[in-house]
Amino acid sequence: MKIGIIGSGAVGLLSAAYLSKNHEVTLYTRRKEQAELINAGGISLVKGNQESISLHLRAEDKPAYTEPLLIVTVKQYQLEDILNALKKSPPKTVLFLQNGMSHIPLLQTLSAHRVFVGIVEHGALKLSDNTVKHTGFGCIKVSPLFPGERLNELPVLKMQMDHFPFEYIGDWKYMMSQKLLVNACINPLTALLRVPNGELASNPMFNKMAESVFHEAMKVLSLEKGQEEWEHVMAICRNTAQNRSSMLKDIEEGRMTEIDGIIGYLINQAKTEKLEVPVLHFLYQAIRGMEG
Amino acid sequence: MKIGIIGSGAVGLLSAAYLSKNHEVTLYTRRKEQAELINAGGISLVKGNQESISLHLRAEDKPAYTEPLLIVTVKQYQLEDILNALKKSPPKTVLFLQNGMSHIPLLQTLSAHRVFVGIVEHGALKLSDNTVKHTGFGCIKVSPLFPGERLNELPVLKMQMDHFPFEYIGDWKYMMSQKLLVNACINPLTALLRVPNGELASNPMFNKMAESVFHEAMKVLSLEKGQEEWEHVMAICRNTAQNRSSMLKDIEEGRMTEIDGIIGYLINQAKTEKLEVPVLHFLYQAIRGMEG
């Protein structure tokens, strides 16, 4: 199958390295130098102490997007140009792998395409422009955004492979909400306090702060099973105790963060539903103020 | 006049250096080494490029507190032993110079004494155990805690001197509330965000955070003149733009902070008055969690 992967950060490189073993992959980069580097030397995939090189793929800095299956791995705030290109393109299958939910209304306008949203549960670290480390083996959960998809026609089922599985989820809204809840509780707080994930579970005061964020987010997302969801968030903090969240890294490196897609989305939803979310406002302002 | 100054941080050293010019001052220190250092070499007072040495004072690490006028300059959370000693002592005049307001109910039990509370509007930096820099010329505002004090008998009026004036304020509650409001808006936020005071005025997002803290604090303190008070807080941020607040320094140096006396007091008041203060809770938890 011809697959186009748009965005060459950690998730883009990881997906390209794995999927190019069985498929004809084109990786779309933003910078020409990165495309040339990958075309010359392939992508190095590091797993534990082993390193393998994927040579059977092509990298491209011109946004042709001609493949029938596209996997979009850029950040939510980088989607605009891609969505404009897709609006002029013949029908395709497109899988979007962004954090947050503020981009969902934009995706819902792509009704000419088969649109899937997904969440990445792999750990991946970009070591250089053509080297990615697979630091945590998980899966990519995918779900159709529009109703009426037939399970036996799903392209994800043709992409299954060891160490890089896909999992089908029927209800995209629940899947995305649950991930958003986790991101809302962990990412902005760890960035604000400049601590690794584990401290939100182990420091009793930081734990109370996470609980306040959790309660406001739950209220907005109308999720049930409060205790279960809270334990899920805390389990992730403990299981990734040493990790520094992506938002913390963004702040430390003076980059823009995904705060708009995560807390910004919750604040907008709260406004629509006339709910008070003072702690989410406070947290949003802190991260926006800290951005480089 | 015999004056005992309790506590030998920046404010204690500054007060001792000035007041010993016209009065018989005993400075009470916690550590014996500091007392010995001061008894041997006096206190160096740095103003701009000039340095003068005050030799005419005595330092003491034993808490005798025999002087008829005591000025208490320790932090609010270090008051306990001093209050216990005062309860057994014959009537004195005692001036308390703590930040926050959570200690006020404790002071109200000292009805055998003449009790004054005061706020320090000097800038002072402790450079060593016997060197203090007077970085900002202001005043010390003082107000009697119990009604019925006669103005012409006030000891503060006998302590006036150049560069170290005292100002009499009739309403201690308004004086302390206004200072608390300033401290509540500036200290914890600058410590949490690790920024100098000016950023609360110049960074639009941090400014909104300060505004949220301000509104919750105003509600609890029942202060009127909202716009005027807000402009006062912002003027202080701009006038001390490069300063790092005492709470930020405490956090950076792994010390305990004055959060209990400031935000802790507001939270307790809010509880009594059944007011919701979600942002104050969040801020309190952040600082307590960050404390060394």
Interface residues (C-beta under 8 A of the other chain):
Chain A: L192 L193 N203 P204 M205 F206 K208 M209 S212 P278 V279 H281 F282 Q285 A286 R288 G289 M290
Chain B: L192 L193 E199 N203 P204 M205 F206 K208 M209 S212 P278 V279 H281 F282 Q285 A286 R288 G289 M290
